[in-house]
Amino acid sequence: MAEQTKGTTKRSFFSQKICRFCNDDDSKVYIDFHDIKALKPLISERGKIVPSRISGNCAKCQRLLTRAIKRARNIALLPFSVQH
């Protein structure tokens, strides 16, 4: 049987990211597919939707955001992919 050695484990502590749509009571930002200025920062350079672990959105707002981005793509407000 292999012996377990006490080694140092690397732990990285990340600060809790705050959902920009839920927590800010003063300037409450609503997720709307017409509001391109609010959706643009949440799309990567390649045209992909930024995941919630990167953006800090809660699960509810991430679902609403995904629907809004997909609707904006369907009515040609946002591109589906990057132009070549």
Long-range contacts (C-beta under 8 A, 24 or more apart in sequence): 17-55, 17-56, 18-56, 19-56, 19-57, 19-58, 19-61, 20-55, 20-56, 20-57, 21-57, 21-58, 21-61, 21-64, 21-65, 22-58, 22-60, 22-61, 31-61, 31-64, 31-65, 31-68, 32-68, 33-67, 33-68, 33-69, 33-71, 33-72, 33-75, 33-77, 34-72, 34-77, 36-72, 36-77, 36-78, 39-65, 39-68, 39-69, 39-72, 39-78, 40-78, 42-69, 43-69, 43-78, 45-82, 46-81, 46-82, 47-78, 47-79, 47-80, 47-81, 47-82
